[in-house]
Amino acid sequence: MTRPEGYGIRITPLAAQQLKEEMSWSRRRWGRQHQLSYRRALLRRLEQIAASPYGYRERPELGSGVRLVHHAGLYIVFLINEEQGWIEVIAFPNVHRELEHGVADSLEAWRRAKKE
């Protein structure tokens, strides 16, 4: 069920740190223009996800309610918070890292933060 106006986007602190590291690496490796282009494309992808998050299948092997989207050198790992009307991006693991370990750590951090 997708809201007519779409969903907001919330990025957890852990995911924000992963993204910051990825953007820094991209800039060092390929230069500022590439990093800016990569960032714009990622923002467009997040907007697409927020517009129709149920269009991406759940990945129960990674955790309850976890959805995963491959984007360039990253995975976008998110949950849908229907009550708040947003998607919660819990991780941006690099495709070259172990996916299950990165998602499990991110999901656990997200759960701990919700309890606080």
Secondary structure, DSSP 8 states (H G I E B T S, - for coil): ---TT--EEEE-HHHHHHHHHHHHHHHHHH-HHHHHHHHHHHHHHHHHHHH-GGGS-B-TTT-TT-EEEEETTEEEEEEEETTTTEEEEEE--BTTS-HHHHHHHHHHHHHHHHH-
